[in-house]
Amino acid sequence: MSKDPDRTVPDMPPFETADLVIASQKALGELKSLAKVQAVVDLARSGVAVAVKKGAQRPDIGSGEAVKRALRAAKSIAYSSGPSGVYLAELFQKWGIAEELKAKITQTPPGTAVGPLVARGEAEIGFQQMSELLPTAGIDIVGPLPPDIQIVTTFSGGVHVAAKEGDAARAWLAFITSPQSAAVLRKHGMEPANSL
């Protein structure tokens, strides 16, 4: 962890004052422990999905073993630098195929989506949260990772301790977690956090 008190993880830009902060549950937990945010609530969950270029052959992803075979057969693979990418790198290590796949993997820089690489044909198969892949034109989403290897990221929101519009931020959090927001979250590849 960085020694800079305004940085919660390495390579994270300085934490600026905002009214509302939305990030992974882990990141919000770190910010709360540093007394940077308060009123933290879980908002939505999103699992990892698999994508190929529009019209390309769809690999079998019905089980973890099928995904492993698809990875070995793929000419190129892309995944993010976010939670899904960290998880996949660990999974490939656990499977014992990390070295085998290394030369054909592209890990996107932080904040960069995987979908466009797949759409341009720079990666034959791509992995990222469903919510990140859905808006990308030029790809087909094969589906979510199978249950035996799926990982779900929970996104949380919190009010900055120095928020100028703290009441408005709390109202926004309440709206996002309300029943009327559920359909919008699902449309964008997420499940409401309270729908376990």
N, C-alpha and C positions, 0 to 999 in steps of 0.2 A: 504494500500500500504506500502511496505517495506520502511524504512528510508534509506536503502543503495541506493545511487544514481545509482548504476549499476544494480539494480533489478527493473523491471517494474511492476511485479505482485508478490504476495507472492509465495514462493516455486519455483521461477524461478531462475536458476543458474545465476551467474554473467555474464553480457553481455560482451563478448569478442570481440575484433576487428576482423572484417571480411570484405571482399569486398562487398558481397551481402547478404542481409537478406531477407528471405521469411517466412512469418507467416500470421496469420489471419489479416484482415484489421484493426481490433480493436488493436491488439498488435503492428502493424506497426504504427498506429496513435499515440499510447502511446510513442513509440520510437522516432517518429518525434517530438512530443511535448517536449521531453526531449533533443532534438537536437542531437540524436544519429545516425539518418539516414536522408537522403535527397533523392530527386528524386523518391518519392514513387509513384508507379503505381499499379493499380489493375490488377491481372493476370488471375485468374480463379475463378469459383464458383462451389461449390459442395453441393448437397443436402444430406439429411439423408436417408439411405436405411435400409431395414429390411432383415435379413438373418436367415436361419435355417440350421441345419446339412444336408449335401448332402443326398438326398433321403427321408428326413422327410416330413411329411405332411405340406403343405404350408397354413398358416393362411390367412383368408380374411383380407386384409388391404386396401380395397376400399374406406374407409372413416375413419374419426377420431373415430367415434363410433365403427366401426369394429375393429380398432386397440385397442381400450380400451377393447373390449370383448376378443380379442386375448391375451392381457396382463393378464387379470383376469384368463383366462383359462391356461396360460403357467405355467409350474412347476418351471422354472427358466428363468431369464432375465439378459442380460448384455448390458451395454452401456459404453461409454468412459468417461474420465475425461475432454475431450476437449469441444469445443463449443456445439456439439450435445448432450453430456451428461448433460451439464448445462441446456440446453433447455428442455430436456426430464424430468429432475427432477422438473423443474418449471411447465411443462405441467401436470405431475402426481399430483402435488399439486393443480393446477387449477381444474383438474377433480375431486379432492377429493378422489383419490385412492392411494396416496403416502404411507399411513400407511398400507393399505391392501397389497401393493406390496413389502414393505420394506424387509421382510424376504427372498424373493426370488430374490432380485436384487444383482448383482455383478457389481460394477463400477471399471473398469480397472484403474491401476495407470497411471499417465501421461506418454505419449509416448508408451503405450501398446495397441496393436490392439485388438478389440473385436472378430474378425473372428476366430482366433485360439481357443478361448474358446468354440465357437459354434461348430467348427469342431471336437473338442474332446468330445463334448456332455456335457460340463460343464454348458452350457446355452442352453435352448431350443429355445430361440429367442434372436437375437442380433440386436443392432442399432448402426450405425456409418455412417460417410460420405461414400457415394458410392465409392469414390476414395480410401478409406481405406479398404473397403470390397472386391473390385474386385480382388486383387492379391491373396486372400486367397484360398488355395486348401481345399477341403473337406466341402465346404458350398454351399448352393443354395441361391442366392439372390432372395428374393420374389419380390422385387421392391422398388421403392422410397416410402417414406411416402406420403399419399394422399395430394392433394393441400390444403385442409382445415387445415392441421396441419404441413405442410412441413416448414422447415427452411433451408435457404441456407447460407452457410458460404462463404464469399469472401476472397480469399487469395491474398495478396499484396506482392510486392517486393520493397526494397529500398536499396540505396547505403549507406554503412556506411560512416560517416563523415571522418573517418580516413582511408578509403580504400586505399590500395597501388596500386590497379588496378581498379580505379574508372571508367575509360573509358571502360574497358572490362566488368565491371558489368553493366554499362548502355547499352552496346551492347547486353548483354545477356537478359536484361529486354525487349529491343526492339524486340529481336528474339522471346521471349516467347509470346509477344503480337501481333506478326505478323500473317497474315492469314495462312501461311504455318504451323504454330504450332497448329492450331485449331483441326485438325484431331487427332493429338497425345493426346491433352488434353481430347478430347471426348473419345478416346479409354481407357483412364485411369479414366473415371467416372467424368470428370469435363467439364464445359462449359467455353469457353473463356469469360472473364469478359466483353468484349466489344460486346457480342452477345445478349444483352438484348432485 
